């Protein structure tokens, strides 16, 4: 009994939820977290008035970054989801996009920055090529070299491909880019649903290598497509998604097809994941025949880069965890040693309560000051550790609005993240 009581007490202290169902020795226990009246009042005041606070807002600059050969090339991940397409209409209803999630988000505790409200380009529709043009102009003004555009492909079935096709067709959209093959199952979790309910399953069938390359070769052959030593760059998000032998066959086949089409090879990156040994990433490079690992924070960072923190959550239905970004940046926990070829990355902010408030949200609240320090560190590391042809740094993200990760300006910070990016490139700290 003493053990049980001690266990209950330790869990009570670490719980963020008002109602947390636990099972100990077969007994179901409901632990209630009391929300004090003063906490509720502070939360209400914050919700009603936080959008009036413009103290962190940075206006748009009149200056433009001048790219030069000494620049590390900054790549921002780019989400093409903001438009109507068949799957969204079928599964989530007419008019659904990431804006649907973004606009309905609310703070979960006093000081929690939600919702994220876009300014400048606004609540855009990527069916409009002029929107993409404006995004490119804004990105280049502040020193973003290129976009890594998410590519959704399910054994020949393409999804949300229209903005990418528009981009390919219009050569005046002058922005270097490459494809990020997001080879995950697509589940209902996109909209606070059940992640076990698979909408599009990610599998490899016979002949998929040929179909895949037939679909992406037009992009790779485009003069804007980013290549390293005549090897088109490509992220294969999760190399461990498929049966190992099937994956190796796919890997070998797409490389051969690339060579048959005039390239020296493919330059394949895969994301560092939580179960990988950071000190021995070379094992993954060798086993899965990739050129490099890619930091895609916060993926692969939980509990070993960021420490958990415990704000006073007000919503009893909230399900998720919060992490201390400032502490990790102060202690530079992202500057670990590894034995593999690695591309460094960072995020602006990460908070997917807009998508997953009731289904496993992750909150890594940050700010432009933290981001600036982090970006500076990994740019310096890249200059010291990477060959000139491989000096790329990755930023998560250009426009992941429902995950709170965006360089695009918002109502709270304005152009602060973009200005911080430009300042780092120009050594203005």
Residue pairs with C-beta under 8 A, 6 or more apart in sequence:
4 24
4 25
4 27
7 24
8 22
8 24
8 29
8 31
11 20
11 22
11 31
12 31
12 33
14 310
15 31
15 33
16 33
16 310
16 311
16 313
16 318
16 320
16 321
16 322
17 33
17 313
17 316
17 318
17 319
18 32
18 33
18 34
18 35
18 313
18 316
19 30
19 31
19 32
19 33
19 316
20 30
20 31
20 33
21 28
21 29
21 30
22 28
22 29
22 31
23 29
33 313
33 316
35 312
35 314
39 110
39 312
39 314
40 314
42 110
43 107
43 109
43 110
43 314
46 107
46 110
46 111
47 106
47 107
50 107
50 113
51 117
51 411
51 412
53 412
56 367
56 368
56 412
56 413
56 414
56 416
57 411
57 412
57 413
57 414
57 416
58 368
58 413
58 414
58 415
58 416
58 419
59 414
59 415
60 120
60 409
60 414
60 415
61 141
61 142
61 415
61 419
61 422
63 422
64 140
64 141
65 140
65 141
65 142
65 143
65 422
65 425
65 426
67 143
67 145
71 143
71 145
71 425
72 379
72 382
72 383
72 391
72 392
72 393
72 425
73 145
73 146
73 391
73 392
73 393
74 143
74 144
74 145
74 146
74 392
74 393
74 394
74 395
74 421
74 425
75 144
75 145
75 146
75 147
75 148
75 178
75 226
75 392
75 393
75 394
75 395
76 139
76 144
76 146
76 147
76 148
76 394
76 395
76 396
76 397
76 398
76 407
77 147
77 148
77 150
77 180
77 394
77 395
77 396
77 397
77 398
77 400
78 147
78 148
78 149
78 150
78 177
78 397
78 398
78 399
79 98
79 150
79 397
79 398
79 399
79 400
79 401
80 126
80 149
80 150
80 160
80 161
80 162
80 163
80 164
81 88
81 97
81 98
81 126
81 160
82 97
82 98
82 99
82 124
82 125
82 126
82 163
82 399
83 97
83 125
83 126
83 127
83 160
83 162
83 163
84 94
84 95
84 97
84 125
84 127
85 159
85 160
85 162
87 159
87 160
87 186
87 199
87 200
88 96
88 97
89 96
91 188
91 199
92 100
92 190
92 191
96 191
98 401
98 402
99 123
99 401
100 191
101 191
101 192
101 354
101 355
101 402
102 115
102 116
102 118
102 354
102 401
102 402
103 115
103 117
103 123
104 115
104 354
105 114
105 115
105 116
105 353
105 354
105 357
105 402
106 114
106 115
107 113
107 114
107 314
108 114
108 311
108 313
108 314
108 315
108 318
108 353
108 357
108 363
109 311
109 312
109 313
109 314
110 311
110 312
110 314
111 311
112 311
112 353
112 363
112 365
113 349
113 351
113 365
113 404
113 412
114 351
114 353
114 354
114 404
115 354
116 354
116 401
116 404
116 406
116 410
116 411
116 412
117 410
117 411
117 412
118 124
118 401
118 406
118 408
118 409
118 410
118 411
119 409
119 410
119 411
119 414
120 134
120 138
120 408
120 409
120 415
121 131
121 134
121 135
121 138
121 408
124 131
125 131
126 132
126 162
126 163
126 166
127 162
127 163
127 166
129 166
129 170
129 173
132 163
132 166
132 167
132 173
133 172
133 173
135 398
135 399
135 408
136 173
136 174
136 175
138 408
138 418
139 147
139 175
139 398
139 407
140 175
141 418
141 422
142 407
142 415
142 418
142 419
142 421
142 422
143 421
143 422
143 425
143 426
144 395
144 398
144 407
144 421
145 176
145 392
146 175
146 176
146 177
146 178
146 226
147 175
147 176
147 177
147 398
148 177
148 178
148 179
148 180
148 235
148 394
149 164
149 167
149 177
149 178
149 179
149 180
150 180
150 182
151 161
151 164
151 179
151 180
151 181
151 182
151 216
152 158
152 159
152 160
152 161
152 182
152 186
152 200
153 159
153 181
153 183
153 212
153 215
154 186
154 200
154 201
154 202
154 203
155 203
155 204
155 205
155 208
155 211
156 208
156 211
156 215
157 200
158 215
159 186
159 200
164 219
167 173
167 177
168 218
168 219
168 222
171 224
174 224
175 224
176 224
176 225
176 226
177 219
177 224
177 225
177 226
178 225
178 226
178 232
178 233
178 234
178 235
179 216
179 219
179 234
179 235
180 234
180 235
180 237
181 234
181 235
181 236
181 237
182 237
183 202
183 236
183 237
183 238
183 241
184 202
184 237
184 238
184 241
185 198
185 199
185 200
185 201
185 202
186 198
186 199
186 200
186 202
187 193
187 194
187 195
187 196
187 197
187 198
187 199
188 194
188 195
188 197
188 199
189 195
189 355
189 356
189 359
189 360
190 355
191 355
192 355
192 356
192 357
192 358
192 359
193 359
194 359
195 359
195 360
202 241
203 242
204 242
204 243
204 246
204 247
204 250
208 250
209 249
209 250
209 253
209 254
209 257
210 253
210 257
212 250
212 254
213 253
213 254
213 257
213 258
213 261
216 234
217 257
217 261
219 225
220 227
220 232
220 258
220 261
220 263
221 261
225 232
225 233
226 232
226 233
227 233
227 263
227 267
228 267
228 389
228 390
229 264
229 267
229 389
230 263
230 264
231 258
231 263
231 264
231 265
231 266
231 267
231 291
232 258
232 263
232 266
232 267
233 267
233 269
234 266
234 267
234 268
234 269
235 268
235 269
235 270
235 271
235 294
236 268
236 269
236 270
236 290
237 270
237 271
237 296
238 270
238 271
238 273
239 247
239 251
239 270
239 284
239 288
239 290
240 247
240 273
240 288
241 247
242 250
247 288
248 289
251 268
251 288
251 289
252 289
254 266
255 265
255 266
258 265
258 266
259 265
267 291
267 292
268 289
268 290
268 291
268 292
269 290
269 291
269 292
269 293
269 294
269 343
270 284
270 288
270 290
270 293
270 294
271 293
271 294
271 295
271 296
271 299
271 300
272 278
272 281
272 293
272 294
272 295
272 296
272 299
272 300
272 342
273 299
273 300
274 299
274 300
274 301
274 302
274 303
274 304
276 284
276 293
276 300
277 283
278 304
278 336
278 338
279 336
279 337
279 338
279 339
280 338
280 339
280 340
281 293
281 338
281 339
281 340
281 342
282 338
282 339
282 340
284 290
284 293
284 340
285 291
285 292
285 293
285 340
285 341
291 341
292 340
292 341
292 342
292 343
292 390
293 338
293 340
293 341
293 342
293 343
294 342
294 343
294 345
294 394
295 334
295 342
295 343
295 344
295 345
295 346
295 394
296 345
296 394
296 396
297 305
297 334
297 345
297 346
297 347
297 350
297 396
298 305
298 306
298 323
298 347
298 350
298 362
298 364
301 334
302 323
302 362
304 333
305 328
305 333
305 334
306 323
306 324
306 325
306 327
306 328
306 333
306 364
307 323
307 324
307 327
307 328
308 321
308 322
308 323
308 324
309 322
309 323
309 324
310 322
311 322
315 357
317 357
317 358
318 353
318 357
318 358
318 361
319 356
319 357
319 358
319 359
319 360
319 361
320 353
320 356
320 357
320 360
320 361
320 362
320 363
321 361
321 362
321 363
322 363
322 364
322 365
323 362
323 363
323 364
325 364
325 365
325 366
325 370
326 366
326 370
328 334
329 366
329 370
329 373
329 374
332 377
334 344
334 346
334 374
334 377
334 378
335 377
335 381
341 390
343 382
343 386
343 390
343 392
343 393
343 394
344 378
344 381
344 382
344 393
344 394
345 378
345 393
345 394
345 395
345 396
346 371
346 374
346 375
346 378
346 393
346 394
346 395
346 396
347 364
347 366
347 371
347 395
347 396
347 397
347 405
348 366
348 368
348 371
348 395
348 396
348 397
348 405
348 406
348 407
348 417
349 364
349 365
349 366
349 367
349 371
349 404
349 405
349 406
350 362
350 363
350 364
350 366
350 396
350 403
350 404
350 405
351 361
351 362
351 363
351 364
351 365
351 403
351 404
352 361
352 362
352 363
352 402
352 403
352 404
353 361
353 363
353 404
354 401
354 402
354 403
354 404
355 361
355 402
355 403
356 362
363 404
367 413
368 413
368 416
368 417
368 419
368 420
369 420
371 417
371 420
372 420
372 423
372 424
372 429
375 393
375 395
375 420
375 421
375 424
376 424
376 429
378 393
379 393
379 424
379 425
382 391
382 392
382 393
383 391
386 392
395 407
395 421
396 405
397 403
397 405
397 406
397 407
398 406
398 407
398 408
399 406
399 407
399 408
400 406
401 408
406 417
407 417
407 418
407 421
409 415
409 417
409 418
422 428
423 429
